[in-house]
Amino acid sequence: MAKTNHKKRILPKAKKQTSSKLRVADQQAVYNIKSSSSQSGLSLDVITENISSDLMDVNEAAKWASVHMGKNVTPSNISYLIQYGRIKKYGNNGSTQISKKELTAYYSSFNGHRELSWKDQLGKDLNWALSFDQYKEAETTKHVHRLHPYKGKFIPQLVEYFLDSHTDKFKKEVYFHKNDIVLDPFCGSGTTLVQASELGMHAVGIDVSVFNALISNCKVTKFDLIDVQKEINRITFALKAFLANSHTVEFEEKLLQELYKFNNEFFPVPEYKYKIQRDEIDEESYGPEKAREFLPIYQKLVKNYKIKLRQDSEDTFLDKWYSQHIRNEIEFVFAEIKKVKNIETKKIVSIILSRTIRSCRATTHADLATLLEPITTTYYCAKHGKMCKPLFSILRWWETYTKDTVKRLADFGKLRTETYQYCLTGDSRTIDIVSQLEKKNPELAALIAKRKINGIFSSPPYVGLIDYHEQHAYAYDLFGFKRQDELEIGPLSKGQGREAKESYTKSIASVLNNCKRFLSKDYNVFLVANDKWNLYPTIAEQAGMKIVNQYKRPVLNRTEKDKGAYSEIIFHLRGK
């Protein structure tokens, strides 16, 4: 369906980036390309000459784009642009070609635009080097950092930047050294603990959420991977046997067949998204229209296979957000996990189940992070540009995440050092770190008692942004963990009014004052915050500290729907 009377989106042209102004990381990427070309007997001139015609294959396009952009562009990056309709695919399957003119136009609309426009909006003091935009998602979520989803965490490269031993024109001192002890009093999912281990440092975390502490400790625990795999195999085999007598697998296979035929006809890849990008199709009307067309097919299958879409009760999170069939499988797997004898194995397999059921909630793909209403029918998915469906079995995600988890643990096992890390569950405003650690990790407690903690690297909660317990409500329901929502600092539920800001200021200062008891005299504190209300000067004052430096960084690749210009500040505090 053609779209009419719709203005095309036009991005302002960006200034062309010259090689003399490339960031160090980008210069290194070009050097790698040159080295690779040299080893294969090709120069950059030869590469350019070989792909001088308008049409290029994917590999040629990746080489050309790497030179054009001044950073490493892979064939996968080019394939992504084709798949999501950013550029058009020419040629048949097996001989995909791309227009160099079209690729140039795409990069011209983007290259450097974000950096320039964000600095116009957020100020010239924006430190783009701390955007880490040269890293791909696979690098910012490497190994155990993606062991379980967690909203509001910072990327490991930011932690590493301030903990490691390098200096540059922004970071003029080395603040932490090997065998130092680092504290994160708002530990979240344990990013600081993991990076400390990589860098040969000890670390202690504190979090008011039992589940957050479980995630953090699973990331830094040394597991018996043979035992973990054995238990995974046992549970998977049992789940498949459980499903053998169920109609859900057969129903889902039939539904997928019908969706495949329907999507191929009405949402062909990549032509459909290519037309949307060029306003040839009005997605807002076309998608829902086709969803209504498919609904009778779905309803007939549900009736034929006697599928129960909702549970009888909606009293708890697990009752409301899971179909009856999913709920039955969750309870079955959880019962099998309870049979695991090795306590550490039981913890990591529980994390896998939690990650699995998070992906199986009755919601659309676009609303996984912010639940709206339970979805029990097929629907048009703007995220994937086709008809999608709710889940009716956890098996596929369970198998995917078990394999992924074992691999991530093994990858981190090659990088971790022989140091101590542990996350305590407690209130950072009052907790006695040493006495609590003596019960959980006596070796780390002894180190702190002997030579104190060298400093803090942490990202405190923002005012009125996230309810940290609620984001993992499914896990609290399943595992029966005690919730301590009332101890959260700056929760979404308390809003962003004057009283909330005053409470937040007092609470963060109380955390720093309590933690100071365990810090060395020459401590360094780094706090990552979006301080739009200028609360941190008051916080520092109330904590008896002074802000000695501020690093303002852009926050890229946020998971929220709001992709606007956004920055945060890393406050560097020291004792007065």
Salt bridges, closest charged atoms under 4 A:
ASP26 OD2 - ARG23 NH2 2.75
GLU102 OE2 - ARG278 NH2 3.49
GLU115 OE1 - ARG23 NH1 3.68
GLU115 OE2 - LYS119 NZ 3.38
ASP120 OD1 - LYS124 NZ 3.02
ASP125 OD1 - LYS552 NZ 3.31
ASP133 OD2 - ARG23 NH2 3.32
GLU137 OE2 - ARG146 NH2 2.57
ASP164 OD1 - HIS166 ND1 2.63
ASP164 OD1 - LYS171 NZ 3.06
ASP168 OD2 - HIS166 NE2 2.99
GLU173 OE1 - ARG574 NH2 3.17
ASP180 OD2 - HIS177 ND1 3.78
GLU198 OE2 - LYS142 NZ 3.63
GLU198 OE2 - HIS143 NE2 2.65
ASP227 OD1 - LYS230 NZ 3.44
GLU231 OE1 - ARG234 NE 2.81
GLU252 OE2 - LYS389 NZ 2.40
GLU258 OE2 - LYS254 NZ 3.79
GLU258 OE1 - LYS261 NZ 3.72
GLU293 OE2 - LYS290 NZ 3.10
ASP312 OD1 - LYS308 NZ 2.95
GLU314 OE2 - ARG310 NH2 2.25
ASP319 OD1 - ARG327 NH1 2.66
GLU331 OE2 - ARG327 NE 2.98
GLU336 OE1 - ARG234 NH1 2.69
GLU336 OE2 - LYS339 NZ 2.89
ASP367 OD1 - LYS561 NZ 3.43
GLU399 OE2 - LYS240 NZ 3.07
ASP404 OD2 - ARG355 NH1 2.82
ASP404 OD2 - ARG408 NE 2.74
ASP411 OD2 - LYS407 NZ 2.87
GLU418 OE2 - LYS222 NZ 2.64
ASP427 OD1 - ARG429 NE 2.92
GLU470 OE1 - ARG483 NH2 2.91
ASP485 OD2 - ARG483 NH2 2.74
GLU488 OE2 - HIS469 ND1 2.56
GLU502 OE2 - ARG498 NH1 3.07
GLU541 OE1 - LYS576 NZ 2.95
GLU560 OE1 - ARG558 NE 3.83
GLU568 OE2 - ARG553 NH1 2.54
